[in-house]
Amino acid sequence: MIDELTSIWKRILEQPSICVHDNFFDLGGDPCLAVKLFNEIARVFGRELPPWMIFQAPTVAALAFLLEQPGPPQSSPLLALKAGVERPPIYVAHGIGGSVMDLFHLVRCLEVPNPILGMQSQDNGGVSERLESIEDMAQFYLDAIKKVQPVGPYFFIGYSLGGLVAFETARRLTQAGDRVGLLTMVDSYPHCKRLPLQQRVRLATSRIGRGVSKFFRLPAQSRYVLSQKPIGTGAYHPQASFTAAMQRVRDSAYSALKTYQPRMYNGRINFVRAEVSTAFPDDPFPVWAHLTAELEVDTVPGDHQSILTTHYKTLGLVLTRHLKAALSQQW
């Protein structure tokens, strides 16, 4: 198995030679290459594993050991995304897709000496019992965090849905008398039906306006084709490219989002909003100010998606500032 696996790594990473203890990411690996690697592993070995397992087994030797184990691999919900020499660790929570792979480029822009641990959904790994609520997700991660770090202060960053998970985790910690050193939520909002009425009206009006504007920017023939389609249909369905497991994760996460009602958090929220508003509110203050003791808002370029895919360096600078300020006050 070692020889076959090494050959796959060489081919995927385009490396002439690889030591079985070389780290995948040190060899130039990234999330896209990880997907290719695990697709090839599934083809050659008949074992389908989620690509985020590369964080748990980042060398040929470690991955071979994992593949040799019978049954689904056992993994921690906390994955080491970036090594560090100082304590405490920083915890980052995934978006609605459930995978910390989405945070790969951002994490590498966080300039702090502390280890960074990803709060990874285990549904991607084939766990039969999915977490159906934000409260369940928060408790699931909290149980794992307490094993790694029994006492605070705790430092959280959460993107999109992960911001709600981080919020609920931090809220439970403070309720239990633990100290939260940082809670940063990145473009994270409850489901629209949980928003204040004025925000719901503004959001609905904005969506209609964007839809009309986009429609009339299309060529005349395209506008005609779209006008003949029943409402609610379209030619592009992103979920079509997902695996069944990934789609189950998104479905569970969306169900959790719809039912989650945030409650008061007696701490500070550092909120980072995307400059370009899309399907989310354009002002976090009416949403979060009444649910926290203190709210500070930063704005970064891009929309909800591109702050991670295009503007992650700018977002990283803002988050690094938050982390350094919070870490300097931890004691």
C-alpha positions in Angstrom: 0.0 0.0 0.0 2.8 2.4 0.9 4.3 2.2 -2.6 1.0 2.7 -4.4 0.1 5.6 -2.2 3.5 7.2 -2.7 3.0 6.9 -6.5 -0.4 8.6 -6.2 1.1 11.5 -4.2 3.9 11.9 -6.7 1.4 12.1 -9.6 -1.0 14.5 -7.8 1.6 16.8 -6.4 3.9 16.5 -9.5 6.9 15.6 -7.3 9.7 13.4 -8.6 10.3 11.9 -5.1 8.4 11.9 -1.8 9.4 10.7 1.6 6.6 8.8 3.4 6.9 11.4 6.3 6.7 14.5 4.1 3.8 16.8 4.9 1.2 17.1 2.1 0.9 20.9 2.5 4.6 21.4 2.7 4.9 19.7 -0.7 2.5 22.3 -2.2 -0.8 20.5 -1.5 -4.0 22.5 -1.2 -7.8 21.7 -0.9 -8.2 21.2 -4.7 -5.3 18.8 -4.8 -6.6 17.0 -1.7 -9.9 16.4 -3.5 -8.0 14.9 -6.5 -5.9 12.8 -4.1 -8.9 11.3 -2.3 -10.7 10.7 -5.6 -7.7 8.7 -6.7 -7.5 6.9 -3.4 -11.2 5.9 -3.8 -10.5 4.6 -7.4 -7.4 2.6 -6.5 -8.2 1.3 -3.0 -12.0 1.4 -3.0 -12.1 3.6 0.1 -14.0 6.8 0.0 -12.8 9.2 2.6 -13.6 12.9 3.0 -10.7 15.2 1.7 -10.4 16.9 5.1 -8.9 13.8 6.5 -5.6 15.0 5.0 -5.4 17.3 8.0 -5.5 14.3 10.3 -3.2 12.2 8.1 -1.0 14.6 6.2 1.8 12.2 5.3 1.9 9.0 3.2 2.7 7.0 6.3 -0.1 8.4 8.3 -2.6 8.0 5.5 -1.5 4.4 4.8 -2.1 3.6 8.4 -5.5 5.2 8.3 -6.5 3.2 5.1 -5.3 -0.1 6.7 -7.8 0.3 9.6 -11.1 -1.7 9.2 -14.3 0.3 9.2 -14.8 4.1 9.1 -11.7 6.0 10.4 -12.0 7.5 13.9 -11.3 11.2 14.0 -11.5 14.1 16.3 -13.8 17.0 15.5 -10.9 19.3 16.1 -8.4 19.2 13.2 -4.9 20.9 13.4 -5.0 23.4 10.5 -1.9 25.3 11.5 0.9 24.4 14.0 1.8 26.8 16.8 4.2 27.0 19.7 2.1 29.0 22.2 -1.1 28.3 24.1 -4.1 28.5 24.0 -5.3 27.3 20.6 -7.5 29.2 18.3 -10.7 27.5 17.2 -12.2 28.2 13.8 -15.7 27.0 12.7 -16.7 26.0 9.2 -19.5 27.4 7.0 -22.6 25.7 5.9 -20.7 23.1 3.9 -19.3 21.6 7.1 -15.7 21.5 5.9 -12.7 23.4 7.3 -11.1 22.9 3.9 -12.9 26.1 2.9 -10.8 28.0 5.4 -7.5 26.7 4.1 -6.2 29.9 2.5 -7.5 32.2 5.3 -5.9 30.2 8.1 -2.5 30.6 6.5 -2.9 34.3 6.6 -3.5 34.4 10.4 -0.2 35.6 11.8 -0.2 34.3 15.4 2.1 31.8 17.1 -0.9 29.8 18.5 -2.1 26.5 17.0 -5.2 26.8 14.9 -7.8 24.0 15.3 -10.7 23.6 12.8 -14.1 22.6 14.2 -14.9 19.9 11.6 -18.3 18.4 11.0 -18.1 14.7 11.4 -21.0 14.2 9.1 -18.6 14.4 6.2 -16.9 11.3 7.5 -20.0 9.2 7.3 -21.2 9.4 10.9 -24.7 8.0 10.8 -26.2 10.3 13.4 -26.1 13.8 12.1 -26.3 16.9 14.2 -29.6 18.6 13.5 -29.4 21.8 15.5 -26.9 24.6 16.1 -27.2 23.8 19.9 -26.2 20.1 19.2 -23.3 21.3 17.0 -22.1 23.7 19.7 -22.3 21.0 22.4 -20.5 18.5 20.2 -17.6 20.8 19.7 -17.6 22.0 23.3 -17.2 18.5 24.6 -14.2 18.1 22.3 -12.7 21.5 23.2 -12.9 20.7 26.9 -10.8 17.6 26.4 -8.1 19.7 24.6 -8.4 22.8 26.8 -10.1 22.3 30.2 -10.1 26.0 31.2 -10.2 29.3 29.3 -9.7 31.8 27.9 -11.1 30.4 24.7 -10.7 32.1 21.3 -13.2 31.5 18.4 -13.6 32.5 14.8 -16.6 31.4 12.9 -17.5 32.0 9.2 -21.1 32.1 8.1 -23.0 29.2 9.7 -19.8 28.6 11.8 -20.3 32.0 13.3 -23.6 30.8 14.8 -21.9 27.7 16.1 -19.1 29.7 17.6 -21.6 32.1 19.1 -23.6 29.3 20.8 -20.4 27.6 22.0 -19.1 30.9 23.5 -22.5 31.6 25.0 -22.5 28.2 26.8 -19.0 28.7 28.1 -19.8 32.0 29.6 -23.0 30.7 31.1 -20.9 28.0 32.8 -18.5 30.6 34.2 -15.7 30.1 31.7 -13.9 33.0 30.1 -14.1 33.6 26.3 -11.1 35.7 25.1 -12.4 36.3 21.6 -15.5 35.7 19.5 -15.2 36.8 15.9 -18.1 36.2 13.6 -17.5 36.5 9.9 -20.6 37.5 7.8 -22.7 35.4 10.0 -26.5 35.8 10.4 -29.5 33.8 11.6 -32.0 32.6 9.1 -34.0 35.4 7.6 -37.2 34.5 9.4 -35.3 35.2 12.7 -34.3 38.7 11.7 -36.0 41.8 12.9 -39.0 42.8 10.7 -37.3 45.9 9.3 -34.3 43.8 8.3 -36.5 41.2 6.7 -38.2 43.9 4.6 -34.9 45.5 3.6 -33.5 42.1 2.7 -36.5 41.1 0.6 -36.5 44.5 -1.3 -32.8 44.2 -1.9 -33.1 40.7 -3.3 -35.9 41.7 -5.7 -33.9 44.7 -6.8 -30.8 42.6 -7.5 -32.8 40.0 -9.4 -34.4 42.6 -11.6 -31.1 44.3 -12.3 -29.4 41.0 -13.1 -32.2 40.0 -15.4 -32.0 43.2 -17.5 -28.2 43.0 -17.8 -28.7 39.7 -19.6 -28.8 39.5 -23.5 -32.4 39.7 -24.8 -32.4 36.0 -25.9 -31.3 34.9 -22.4 -34.0 37.1 -20.8 -36.6 35.5 -23.0 -35.5 31.9 -22.1 -35.5 32.7 -18.4 -39.0 34.4 -18.6 -40.4 31.1 -19.9 -39.2 29.1 -16.9 -41.4 28.4 -14.0 -40.5 30.5 -10.9 -38.0 28.8 -8.7 -36.2 26.9 -11.5 -32.8 27.6 -13.0 -30.1 26.1 -15.1 -27.4 26.1 -12.5 -27.6 23.9 -9.4 -24.3 24.1 -7.4 -25.4 21.0 -5.3 -25.2 18.9 -8.4 -21.4 18.7 -8.1 -21.5 17.6 -4.4 -21.2 14.1 -3.2 -24.2 12.6 -1.5 -22.4 12.9 1.9 -21.6 16.6 1.3 -25.2 17.3 0.3 -26.5 15.6 3.5 -24.2 17.9 5.5 -25.6 21.0 3.8 -29.1 19.8 4.2 -28.6 19.2 8.0 -26.8 22.5 8.4 -29.6 24.4 6.6 -32.2 22.7 8.8 -30.2 23.7 11.9 -30.0 27.3 10.6 -33.8 27.6 10.1 -34.6 26.5 13.6 -31.9 28.4 15.5 -32.9 31.3 17.7 -29.9 33.1 19.2 -30.1 34.1 22.8 -28.3 36.7 24.8 -24.5 36.4 25.0 -22.9 38.3 27.9 -19.7 39.0 26.1 -18.2 40.9 23.2 -18.7 40.1 19.5 -16.2 41.2 16.9 -18.2 41.1 13.7 -16.7 41.2 10.2 -19.1 41.9 7.4 -18.7 41.7 3.6 -18.7 45.0 1.9 -21.0 43.7 -0.9 -24.3 42.6 0.4 -25.9 39.6 -1.4 -28.4 37.3 0.3 -27.5 38.6 3.8 -28.4 41.7 5.7 -26.2 44.8 5.0 -26.1 45.9 8.6 -25.3 43.5 11.5 -26.2 46.0 14.3 -30.0 45.5 14.2 -29.4 41.7 14.2 -26.7 41.3 16.9 -26.5 44.5 19.1 -29.4 43.4 21.3 -27.9 39.9 21.8 -24.5 40.9 23.1 -22.9 43.1 25.7 -20.7 44.8 23.1 -20.5 44.7 19.3 -17.7 45.9 17.1 -17.9 45.8 13.3 -15.3 45.7 10.6 -15.9 45.7 6.8 -13.8 43.8 4.3 -13.9 43.9 0.5 -16.0 41.3 -1.4 -19.2 39.5 -0.9 -20.1 36.5 1.3 -18.2 34.0 -0.9 -15.3 36.1 -2.2 -14.1 37.3 1.2 -12.8 33.7 1.5 -11.9 32.9 -2.1 -10.5 36.2 -3.3 -10.0 38.7 -0.4 -8.8 36.2 2.2 -5.6 38.2 2.7 -7.5 41.3 3.7 -9.8 39.3 5.9 -6.7 37.6 7.5 -5.2 41.0 8.4 -8.4 42.0 10.2 -8.7 38.6 12.0 -5.0 38.8 13.0 -5.6 42.2 14.5 -8.5 40.8 16.5 -6.4 37.8 17.7 -3.4 39.7 18.7 -5.4 42.2 20.7 -7.3 39.5 22.4 -4.3 37.3 23.1 -2.4 40.2 24.6 -5.2 40.6 27.2 -5.7 36.9 28.0 -4.1 37.0 31.4 
